[in-house]
């Protein structure tokens, strides 16, 4: 398996790169709290996707469902960053659109992996 062959990993990597670009724009008090928490969640999601790429059977679905939960937690933290004015509306929308696309991709992966059991 080559990670580049899995589109959701590419999309999530692109999301992380964009999120990382915003780091310098985040107020310092938020950069060392909610921003870093959200950043760790993104990295965890990437780890789940990478691991799921190697796992067969029911373990894959379990890994993908864990990623789905983390994605929803990330969605919440990104929204909270907007409400705290750590992110402006334009950046918030860009991030949420990418999260939504990753969520759709993840839903498809879960569905196709569930039918393979």
C-alpha atoms as an extended CHARMM CRD file, in Angstrom:
* protein
*
       117  EXT
         1         1  UNK       CA              0.0000000000        0.0000000000        0.0000000000  PROA      1               0.0000000000
         2         2  UNK       CA              1.2100000000        3.4320000000       -0.9150000000  PROA      2               0.0000000000
         3         3  UNK       CA             -0.3030000000        6.2770000000        1.1430000000  PROA      3               0.0000000000
         4         4  UNK       CA             -0.5300000000        8.4100000000       -1.9960000000  PROA      4               0.0000000000
         5         5  UNK       CA             -2.9210000000        5.8240000000       -3.4580000000  PROA      5               0.0000000000
         6         6  UNK       CA             -5.4920000000        6.6530000000       -0.7780000000  PROA      6               0.0000000000
         7         7  UNK       CA             -7.2480000000        9.9180000000       -1.7520000000  PROA      7               0.0000000000
         8         8  UNK       CA             -8.5310000000       10.6390000000        1.7690000000  PROA      8               0.0000000000
         9         9  UNK       CA             -4.9530000000       10.7030000000        3.0800000000  PROA      9               0.0000000000
        10        10  UNK       CA             -3.9730000000       13.2310000000        0.4020000000  PROA      10              0.0000000000
        11        11  UNK       CA             -7.0340000000       15.3730000000        1.1960000000  PROA      11              0.0000000000
        12        12  UNK       CA             -6.3590000000       15.2110000000        4.9460000000  PROA      12              0.0000000000
        13        13  UNK       CA             -2.6930000000       16.0720000000        4.3890000000  PROA      13              0.0000000000
        14        14  UNK       CA             -3.7740000000       19.0790000000        2.3310000000  PROA      14              0.0000000000
        15        15  UNK       CA             -6.1410000000       20.0510000000        5.1440000000  PROA      15              0.0000000000
        16        16  UNK       CA             -3.3070000000       19.8280000000        7.6740000000  PROA      16              0.0000000000
        17        17  UNK       CA             -1.0550000000       21.9740000000        5.4730000000  PROA      17              0.0000000000
        18        18  UNK       CA             -3.7400000000       24.6710000000        5.2250000000  PROA      18              0.0000000000
        19        19  UNK       CA             -4.4340000000       24.5040000000        8.9580000000  PROA      19              0.0000000000
        20        20  UNK       CA             -0.6930000000       24.7720000000        9.6260000000  PROA      20              0.0000000000
        21        21  UNK       CA             -0.4740000000       27.8800000000        7.4290000000  PROA      21              0.0000000000
        22        22  UNK       CA             -3.0470000000       29.5600000000        9.6800000000  PROA      22              0.0000000000
        23        23  UNK       CA             -0.9220000000       28.9890000000       12.8070000000  PROA      23              0.0000000000
        24        24  UNK       CA              0.8310000000       32.3490000000       12.6380000000  PROA      24              0.0000000000
        25        25  UNK       CA             -2.5500000000       34.1050000000       12.3530000000  PROA      25              0.0000000000
        26        26  UNK       CA             -3.9930000000       32.5030000000       15.4880000000  PROA      26              0.0000000000
        27        27  UNK       CA             -3.7960000000       34.6870000000       18.6190000000  PROA      27              0.0000000000
        28        28  UNK       CA             -1.0600000000       33.4940000000       20.9640000000  PROA      28              0.0000000000
        29        29  UNK       CA             -3.4290000000       32.6330000000       23.8150000000  PROA      29              0.0000000000
        30        30  UNK       CA             -5.3780000000       30.3450000000       21.4700000000  PROA      30              0.0000000000
        31        31  UNK       CA             -2.3450000000       28.9870000000       19.6270000000  PROA      31              0.0000000000
        32        32  UNK       CA             -1.1420000000       27.1670000000       22.7390000000  PROA      32              0.0000000000
        33        33  UNK       CA             -4.5140000000       25.7530000000       23.6510000000  PROA      33              0.0000000000
        34        34  UNK       CA             -7.3310000000       25.1060000000       21.1900000000  PROA      34              0.0000000000
        35        35  UNK       CA             -5.1590000000       25.3540000000       18.0630000000  PROA      35              0.0000000000
        36        36  UNK       CA             -2.6560000000       22.7760000000       19.3250000000  PROA      36              0.0000000000
        37        37  UNK       CA             -5.4970000000       20.4990000000       20.4490000000  PROA      37              0.0000000000
        38        38  UNK       CA             -7.0730000000       20.6740000000       16.9790000000  PROA      38              0.0000000000
        39        39  UNK       CA             -3.6760000000       20.0790000000       15.3740000000  PROA      39              0.0000000000
        40        40  UNK       CA             -3.1710000000       16.9030000000       17.4360000000  PROA      40              0.0000000000
        41        41  UNK       CA             -6.6130000000       15.6820000000       16.3980000000  PROA      41              0.0000000000
        42        42  UNK       CA             -5.7570000000       16.1560000000       12.7080000000  PROA      42              0.0000000000
        43        43  UNK       CA             -2.5620000000       14.1530000000       13.2050000000  PROA      43              0.0000000000
        44        44  UNK       CA             -4.5410000000       11.4280000000       15.0130000000  PROA      44              0.0000000000
        45        45  UNK       CA             -7.0090000000       11.2660000000       12.1230000000  PROA      45              0.0000000000
        46        46  UNK       CA             -4.1410000000       10.8750000000        9.6620000000  PROA      46              0.0000000000
        47        47  UNK       CA             -2.7260000000        8.0550000000       11.7940000000  PROA      47              0.0000000000
        48        48  UNK       CA             -6.1120000000        6.2850000000       11.8100000000  PROA      48              0.0000000000
        49        49  UNK       CA             -6.3130000000        6.5580000000        8.0100000000  PROA      49              0.0000000000
        50        50  UNK       CA             -2.7760000000        5.2600000000        7.5410000000  PROA      50              0.0000000000
        51        51  UNK       CA             -3.4030000000        2.3360000000        9.8930000000  PROA      51              0.0000000000
        52        52  UNK       CA             -6.7510000000        1.5540000000        8.2370000000  PROA      52              0.0000000000
        53        53  UNK       CA             -4.9440000000        1.3450000000        4.9110000000  PROA      53              0.0000000000
        54        54  UNK       CA             -2.9930000000       -1.6400000000        6.2250000000  PROA      54              0.0000000000
        55        55  UNK       CA             -5.7190000000       -3.4250000000        8.1990000000  PROA      55              0.0000000000
        56        56  UNK       CA             -8.0670000000       -6.0230000000        6.7560000000  PROA      56              0.0000000000
        57        57  UNK       CA            -11.5360000000       -7.0220000000        7.8880000000  PROA      57              0.0000000000
        58        58  UNK       CA            -13.5030000000       -5.6870000000       10.8380000000  PROA      58              0.0000000000
        59        59  UNK       CA            -10.4720000000       -3.9430000000       12.3260000000  PROA      59              0.0000000000
        60        60  UNK       CA            -10.4660000000       -1.5310000000        9.3930000000  PROA      60              0.0000000000
        61        61  UNK       CA            -14.0470000000       -0.4410000000       10.0940000000  PROA      61              0.0000000000
        62        62  UNK       CA            -13.2620000000        0.0540000000       13.7860000000  PROA      62              0.0000000000
        63        63  UNK       CA            -10.2800000000        2.2460000000       12.8800000000  PROA      63              0.0000000000
        64        64  UNK       CA            -12.3540000000        4.2640000000       10.4070000000  PROA      64              0.0000000000
        65        65  UNK       CA            -15.1450000000        4.7570000000       12.9470000000  PROA      65              0.0000000000
        66        66  UNK       CA            -12.5910000000        6.0880000000       15.4350000000  PROA      66              0.0000000000
        67        67  UNK       CA            -11.4200000000        8.5200000000       12.7530000000  PROA      67              0.0000000000
        68        68  UNK       CA            -15.0310000000        9.5590000000       12.1850000000  PROA      68              0.0000000000
        69        69  UNK       CA            -15.4820000000       10.4120000000       15.8570000000  PROA      69              0.0000000000
        70        70  UNK       CA            -12.2430000000       12.4210000000       15.8270000000  PROA      70              0.0000000000
        71        71  UNK       CA            -13.3680000000       14.2370000000       12.6860000000  PROA      71              0.0000000000
        72        72  UNK       CA            -16.5630000000       15.3180000000       14.4580000000  PROA      72              0.0000000000
        73        73  UNK       CA            -14.5290000000       16.4910000000       17.4620000000  PROA      73              0.0000000000
        74        74  UNK       CA            -12.3070000000       18.4570000000       15.0810000000  PROA      74              0.0000000000
        75        75  UNK       CA            -15.3880000000       19.9990000000       13.4760000000  PROA      75              0.0000000000
        76        76  UNK       CA            -16.4570000000       21.2150000000       16.9320000000  PROA      76              0.0000000000
        77        77  UNK       CA            -13.0400000000       22.7220000000       17.7630000000  PROA      77              0.0000000000
        78        78  UNK       CA            -12.8300000000       24.5170000000       14.4050000000  PROA      78              0.0000000000
        79        79  UNK       CA            -16.2870000000       26.0040000000       15.0050000000  PROA      79              0.0000000000
        80        80  UNK       CA            -15.2340000000       27.0300000000       18.5210000000  PROA      80              0.0000000000
        81        81  UNK       CA            -12.1270000000       28.7300000000       17.1000000000  PROA      81              0.0000000000
        82        82  UNK       CA            -14.4200000000       30.7660000000       14.8390000000  PROA      82              0.0000000000
        83        83  UNK       CA            -16.6690000000       31.6860000000       17.7540000000  PROA      83              0.0000000000
        84        84  UNK       CA            -13.6230000000       32.7740000000       19.7740000000  PROA      84              0.0000000000
        85        85  UNK       CA            -12.5620000000       34.8660000000       16.7550000000  PROA      85              0.0000000000
        86        86  UNK       CA             -9.3180000000       32.8930000000       16.4390000000  PROA      86              0.0000000000
        87        87  UNK       CA            -10.3270000000       32.2450000000       12.8300000000  PROA      87              0.0000000000
        88        88  UNK       CA            -12.0720000000       34.6780000000       10.5340000000  PROA      88              0.0000000000
        89        89  UNK       CA            -15.1330000000       33.5450000000        8.5660000000  PROA      89              0.0000000000
        90        90  UNK       CA            -13.2460000000       33.0060000000        5.3020000000  PROA      90              0.0000000000
        91        91  UNK       CA            -10.6790000000       30.6720000000        6.9010000000  PROA      91              0.0000000000
        92        92  UNK       CA            -13.4020000000       28.9140000000        8.8850000000  PROA      92              0.0000000000
        93        93  UNK       CA            -15.4220000000       28.2280000000        5.7230000000  PROA      93              0.0000000000
        94        94  UNK       CA            -12.3460000000       26.9510000000        3.8670000000  PROA      94              0.0000000000
        95        95  UNK       CA            -11.5350000000       24.5310000000        6.7050000000  PROA      95              0.0000000000
        96        96  UNK       CA            -15.1280000000       23.3670000000        7.1510000000  PROA      96              0.0000000000
        97        97  UNK       CA            -15.5220000000       22.6890000000        3.4230000000  PROA      97              0.0000000000
        98        98  UNK       CA            -12.4270000000       20.4860000000        3.5250000000  PROA      98              0.0000000000
        99        99  UNK       CA            -13.6710000000       18.7120000000        6.6660000000  PROA      99              0.0000000000
       100       100  UNK       CA            -17.0140000000       18.1010000000        4.9570000000  PROA      100             0.0000000000
       101       101  UNK       CA            -15.2770000000       16.5860000000        1.9350000000  PROA      101             0.0000000000
       102       102  UNK       CA            -13.0830000000       14.3980000000        4.1560000000  PROA      102             0.0000000000
       103       103  UNK       CA            -16.2390000000       13.3350000000        5.9970000000  PROA      103             0.0000000000
       104       104  UNK       CA            -17.9310000000       12.2950000000        2.7550000000  PROA      104             0.0000000000
       105       105  UNK       CA            -14.8400000000       10.3700000000        1.6790000000  PROA      105             0.0000000000
       106       106  UNK       CA            -14.6600000000        8.7000000000        5.0900000000  PROA      106             0.0000000000
       107       107  UNK       CA            -18.3430000000        7.7640000000        4.9710000000  PROA      107             0.0000000000
       108       108  UNK       CA            -17.7860000000        6.0920000000        1.5960000000  PROA      108             0.0000000000
       109       109  UNK       CA            -14.7450000000        4.2310000000        2.8870000000  PROA      109             0.0000000000
       110       110  UNK       CA            -16.6490000000        3.0050000000        5.9450000000  PROA      110             0.0000000000
       111       111  UNK       CA            -19.5760000000        1.8940000000        3.7940000000  PROA      111             0.0000000000
       112       112  UNK       CA            -17.3900000000        0.0320000000        1.2970000000  PROA      112             0.0000000000
       113       113  UNK       CA            -15.3430000000       -1.5760000000        4.0940000000  PROA      113             0.0000000000
       114       114  UNK       CA            -18.4940000000       -2.6310000000        5.9660000000  PROA      114             0.0000000000
       115       115  UNK       CA            -19.8870000000       -4.4690000000        2.9500000000  PROA      115             0.0000000000
       116       116  UNK       CA            -16.5980000000       -6.3770000000        2.5550000000  PROA      116             0.0000000000
       117       117  UNK       CA            -16.8820000000       -8.0250000000        5.9830000000  PROA      117             0.0000000000
